[in-house]
Amino acid sequence: MFAFEGIGGSGKSTQAEMLARAFRQNHSDVLLTCEHTRDRPFGMRIEEVIKGKVGKVDLLALQLGYTADRRDHWAGDVEPVVSRGGIVVTDRWYGSTVAYISPDYRELLLQTNQAVVGRPELTFIVDLDPVTAVARVYGRGGEDMFDKIETLNRCREGYRWFMEKSGDECVWINGQMSIEEIHGQIMEEIKRRGILK
């Protein structure tokens, strides 16, 4: 499993799609997925919360909701592919839950998630300054409750913590580069590890 992390607007979704496409040239069993889910009960409720369609929710409760959605997603969609030797590329995994919560709860949520879902073989963290990221998100009309510069600055710091403390194999990517340059760097990392020739 290969995970893409980063603040909203960082370009991680585009890069996840490009990596899945590259894997499909050599492997027939590739799942491209994203979190939160939009077709499972927990994920659908999360979507309503973050888009402001229902009342406010405590942030720790919300991140525990993301964890519940992830566990359900893992059990229903992701683990079956992993267990049969397929490849999963996911646009967000538990790195997001850790990055988007206050420092007081990072360790708790990291340990909880690592206990209930599989750990990625490799996590790419696409880093982008929040001013540029917010402009991208609002430009395409996909903003949610997290897409504020102050919030994304904290999340960016959370991803640095995750890279240092998670114990997962992570690659920090400069999201200011062009789409093609970012993809090239990702493919270099994939090939250097012998995952693709």
C-alpha positions as a Markdown table, in Angstrom:
| # | Residue | x | y | z |
|---|---|---|---|---|
| 1 | Met | 0.0 | 0.0 | 0.0 |
| 2 | Phe | 1.2 | 3.5 | -1.0 |
| 3 | Ala | -0.2 | 6.5 | 0.7 |
| 4 | Phe | -0.3 | 10.2 | -0.3 |
| 5 | Glu | -0.5 | 12.8 | 2.4 |
| 6 | Gly | -0.6 | 16.6 | 2.5 |
| 7 | Ile | -2.8 | 19.5 | 3.2 |
| 8 | Gly | -5.8 | 20.2 | 0.9 |
| 9 | Gly | -4.7 | 21.6 | -2.4 |
| 10 | Ser | -1.2 | 20.2 | -2.2 |
| 11 | Gly | -1.6 | 18.1 | -5.3 |
| 12 | Lys | -1.6 | 14.7 | -3.6 |
| 13 | Ser | -4.7 | 13.5 | -5.4 |
| 14 | Thr | -3.2 | 14.1 | -8.8 |
| 15 | Gln | 0.0 | 12.3 | -7.8 |
| 16 | Ala | -1.9 | 9.3 | -6.4 |
| 17 | Glu | -3.8 | 9.0 | -9.7 |
| 18 | Met | -0.5 | 9.2 | -11.7 |
| 19 | Leu | 1.2 | 6.6 | -9.5 |
| 20 | Ala | -1.8 | 4.2 | -9.8 |
| 21 | Arg | -1.6 | 4.7 | -13.6 |
| 22 | Ala | 2.1 | 3.8 | -13.6 |
| 23 | Phe | 1.5 | 0.7 | -11.5 |
| 24 | Arg | -1.3 | -0.5 | -13.8 |
| 25 | Gln | 1.1 | -0.6 | -16.7 |
| 26 | Asn | 2.9 | -3.5 | -14.9 |
| 27 | His | 0.2 | -4.9 | -12.5 |
| 28 | Ser | -3.4 | -5.9 | -13.1 |
| 29 | Asp | -4.6 | -5.7 | -9.6 |
| 30 | Val | -4.3 | -2.0 | -8.5 |
| 31 | Leu | -6.8 | -0.2 | -6.3 |
| 32 | Leu | -6.9 | 3.6 | -6.3 |
| 33 | Thr | -8.8 | 4.9 | -3.3 |
| 34 | Cys | -9.2 | 7.9 | -1.1 |
| 35 | Glu | -10.2 | 8.9 | 2.4 |
| 36 | His | -12.5 | 9.8 | 3.9 |
| 37 | Thr | -14.7 | 7.4 | 2.0 |
| 38 | Arg | -17.8 | 8.8 | 0.3 |
| 39 | Asp | -19.8 | 5.6 | 0.0 |
| 40 | Arg | -19.6 | 4.1 | 3.5 |
| 41 | Pro | -21.7 | 5.2 | 6.5 |
| 42 | Phe | -19.0 | 6.8 | 8.6 |
| 43 | Gly | -17.5 | 8.6 | 5.5 |
| 44 | Met | -20.8 | 10.0 | 4.4 |
| 45 | Arg | -21.4 | 11.5 | 7.8 |
| 46 | Ile | -17.9 | 13.0 | 7.9 |
| 47 | Glu | -18.6 | 14.6 | 4.6 |
| 48 | Glu | -21.7 | 16.3 | 6.0 |
| 49 | Val | -19.8 | 17.5 | 9.1 |
| 50 | Ile | -16.8 | 19.0 | 7.2 |
| 51 | Lys | -19.0 | 20.7 | 4.6 |
| 52 | Gly | -21.0 | 22.3 | 7.3 |
| 53 | Lys | -24.3 | 20.5 | 6.5 |
| 54 | Val | -24.8 | 19.4 | 10.1 |
| 55 | Gly | -23.9 | 20.8 | 13.5 |
| 56 | Lys | -20.3 | 21.2 | 14.7 |
| 57 | Val | -18.5 | 18.2 | 16.2 |
| 58 | Asp | -15.7 | 18.1 | 18.7 |
| 59 | Leu | -12.4 | 17.8 | 16.7 |
| 60 | Leu | -11.2 | 14.7 | 18.6 |
| 61 | Ala | -14.5 | 13.0 | 18.1 |
| 62 | Leu | -14.3 | 13.9 | 14.4 |
| 63 | Gln | -10.8 | 12.4 | 14.1 |
| 64 | Leu | -12.0 | 9.2 | 15.8 |
| 65 | Gly | -14.8 | 9.2 | 13.2 |
| 66 | Tyr | -12.1 | 9.3 | 10.5 |
| 67 | Thr | -10.4 | 6.3 | 12.3 |
| 68 | Ala | -13.7 | 4.4 | 12.3 |
| 69 | Asp | -14.2 | 5.1 | 8.6 |
| 70 | Arg | -10.6 | 4.0 | 7.9 |
| 71 | Arg | -11.1 | 0.7 | 9.8 |
| 72 | Asp | -14.3 | 0.0 | 7.8 |
| 73 | His | -12.5 | 1.0 | 4.6 |
| 74 | Trp | -9.6 | -1.2 | 5.4 |
| 75 | Ala | -11.8 | -4.2 | 6.2 |
| 76 | Gly | -14.1 | -3.8 | 3.2 |
| 77 | Asp | -11.9 | -2.5 | 0.4 |
| 78 | Val | -8.2 | -2.2 | 1.1 |
| 79 | Glu | -7.2 | -5.4 | 3.1 |
| 80 | Pro | -8.7 | -7.8 | 0.5 |
| 81 | Val | -6.5 | -6.3 | -2.2 |
| 82 | Val | -3.4 | -6.3 | 0.0 |
| 83 | Ser | -3.9 | -9.9 | 1.1 |
| 84 | Arg | -4.1 | -11.2 | -2.4 |
| 85 | Gly | -0.9 | -9.4 | -3.4 |
| 86 | Gly | -2.5 | -6.4 | -5.2 |
| 87 | Ile | -1.4 | -2.8 | -5.0 |
| 88 | Val | -3.3 | -0.1 | -3.2 |
| 89 | Val | -2.7 | 3.6 | -3.8 |
| 90 | Thr | -4.6 | 5.8 | -1.3 |
| 91 | Asp | -5.2 | 9.5 | -1.3 |
| 92 | Arg | -4.8 | 10.0 | 2.5 |
| 93 | Trp | -4.4 | 7.4 | 5.2 |
| 94 | Tyr | -3.9 | 7.8 | 8.9 |
| 95 | Gly | -1.1 | 10.4 | 8.5 |
| 96 | Ser | -4.0 | 12.9 | 7.9 |
| 97 | Thr | -5.7 | 12.0 | 11.2 |
| 98 | Val | -2.4 | 12.5 | 13.1 |
| 99 | Ala | -1.5 | 15.8 | 11.2 |
| 100 | Tyr | -5.0 | 17.3 | 11.6 |
| 101 | Ile | -5.3 | 16.9 | 15.4 |
| 102 | Ser | -3.8 | 18.9 | 18.1 |
| 103 | Pro | -0.3 | 17.8 | 19.4 |
| 104 | Asp | -1.9 | 16.5 | 22.6 |
| 105 | Tyr | -3.6 | 13.7 | 20.7 |
| 106 | Arg | -1.1 | 12.8 | 18.0 |
| 107 | Glu | 0.5 | 9.9 | 19.7 |
| 108 | Leu | -2.8 | 8.4 | 20.8 |
| 109 | Leu | -4.3 | 8.6 | 17.3 |
| 110 | Leu | -1.1 | 7.3 | 15.7 |
| 111 | Gln | -1.1 | 4.2 | 18.0 |
| 112 | Thr | -4.8 | 3.6 | 17.6 |
| 113 | Asn | -4.7 | 3.7 | 13.8 |
| 114 | Gln | -1.6 | 1.6 | 13.5 |
| 115 | Ala | -3.3 | -1.0 | 15.7 |
| 116 | Val | -6.5 | -1.3 | 13.6 |
| 117 | Val | -5.4 | -0.9 | 10.0 |
| 118 | Gly | -2.4 | -1.8 | 7.8 |
| 119 | Arg | 0.6 | 0.4 | 7.6 |
| 120 | Pro | 1.7 | 1.7 | 4.2 |
| 121 | Glu | 4.8 | 0.4 | 2.5 |
| 122 | Leu | 5.6 | 4.0 | 1.7 |
| 123 | Thr | 4.0 | 7.3 | 2.4 |
| 124 | Phe | 4.6 | 10.4 | 0.2 |
| 125 | Ile | 4.0 | 13.7 | 2.0 |
| 126 | Val | 3.4 | 16.4 | -0.6 |
| 127 | Asp | 4.3 | 19.7 | 1.1 |
| 128 | Leu | 2.9 | 23.0 | -0.1 |
| 129 | Asp | 2.6 | 26.4 | 1.6 |
| 130 | Pro | -0.9 | 27.0 | 2.9 |
| 131 | Val | -1.4 | 30.3 | 1.0 |
| 132 | Thr | -1.0 | 28.5 | -2.3 |
| 133 | Ala | -3.0 | 25.5 | -1.1 |
| 134 | Val | -6.0 | 27.6 | 0.0 |
| 135 | Ala | -6.0 | 29.5 | -3.3 |
| 136 | Arg | -6.1 | 26.2 | -5.2 |
| 137 | Val | -8.9 | 24.7 | -3.1 |
| 138 | Tyr | -11.1 | 27.8 | -3.2 |
| 139 | Gly | -10.4 | 28.2 | -6.9 |
| 140 | Arg | -12.0 | 24.8 | -7.6 |
| 141 | Gly | -14.8 | 25.2 | -5.1 |
| 142 | Gly | -14.0 | 22.2 | -2.9 |
| 143 | Glu | -13.2 | 23.9 | 0.4 |
| 144 | Asp | -14.2 | 22.4 | 3.8 |
| 145 | Met | -13.8 | 23.4 | 7.4 |
| 146 | Phe | -10.1 | 22.7 | 7.4 |
| 147 | Asp | -9.2 | 24.9 | 4.5 |
| 148 | Lys | -7.9 | 27.9 | 6.4 |
| 149 | Ile | -4.4 | 29.1 | 6.4 |
| 150 | Glu | -3.9 | 29.0 | 10.2 |
| 151 | Thr | -5.3 | 25.4 | 10.3 |
| 152 | Leu | -3.2 | 24.2 | 7.4 |
| 153 | Asn | -0.1 | 25.7 | 9.0 |
| 154 | Arg | -0.7 | 23.5 | 12.1 |
| 155 | Cys | -1.4 | 20.5 | 9.8 |
| 156 | Arg | 1.8 | 21.1 | 7.9 |
| 157 | Glu | 3.7 | 21.0 | 11.3 |
| 158 | Gly | 1.7 | 17.8 | 12.1 |
| 159 | Tyr | 3.0 | 16.1 | 9.0 |
| 160 | Arg | 6.6 | 16.9 | 10.0 |
| 161 | Trp | 5.8 | 15.3 | 13.4 |
| 162 | Phe | 4.3 | 12.3 | 11.6 |
| 163 | Met | 7.4 | 11.8 | 9.4 |
| 164 | Glu | 9.7 | 11.9 | 12.4 |
| 165 | Lys | 7.6 | 9.9 | 14.9 |
| 166 | Ser | 5.4 | 7.5 | 13.1 |
| 167 | Gly | 8.0 | 4.8 | 12.3 |
| 168 | Asp | 6.6 | 4.6 | 8.8 |
| 169 | Glu | 8.7 | 4.9 | 5.7 |
| 170 | Cys | 8.0 | 8.5 | 4.4 |
| 171 | Val | 9.2 | 10.6 | 1.6 |
| 172 | Trp | 8.9 | 14.4 | 1.9 |
| 173 | Ile | 8.1 | 15.9 | -1.6 |
| 174 | Asn | 8.3 | 19.6 | -2.5 |
| 175 | Gly | 4.8 | 20.4 | -3.8 |
| 176 | Gln | 6.0 | 23.7 | -5.4 |
| 177 | Met | 7.5 | 21.8 | -8.3 |
| 178 | Ser | 5.5 | 21.1 | -11.5 |
| 179 | Ile | 3.2 | 18.1 | -11.6 |
| 180 | Glu | 5.6 | 16.3 | -13.9 |
| 181 | Glu | 8.6 | 17.0 | -11.7 |
| 182 | Ile | 6.8 | 15.7 | -8.6 |
| 183 | His | 5.7 | 12.6 | -10.4 |
| 184 | Gly | 9.3 | 12.1 | -11.6 |
| 185 | Gln | 10.6 | 12.3 | -8.1 |
| 186 | Ile | 8.0 | 9.8 | -6.9 |
| 187 | Met | 8.9 | 7.4 | -9.6 |
| 188 | Glu | 12.6 | 7.7 | -8.8 |
| 189 | Glu | 11.8 | 6.7 | -5.2 |
| 190 | Ile | 9.6 | 3.8 | -6.4 |
| 191 | Lys | 12.3 | 2.5 | -8.7 |
| 192 | Arg | 15.2 | 3.1 | -6.3 |
| 193 | Arg | 13.4 | 0.8 | -3.9 |
| 194 | Gly | 13.0 | -1.9 | -6.6 |
| 195 | Ile | 9.2 | -1.6 | -6.5 |
| 196 | Leu | 9.1 | -1.0 | -10.2 |
| 197 | Lys | 11.8 | -1.4 | -12.8 |
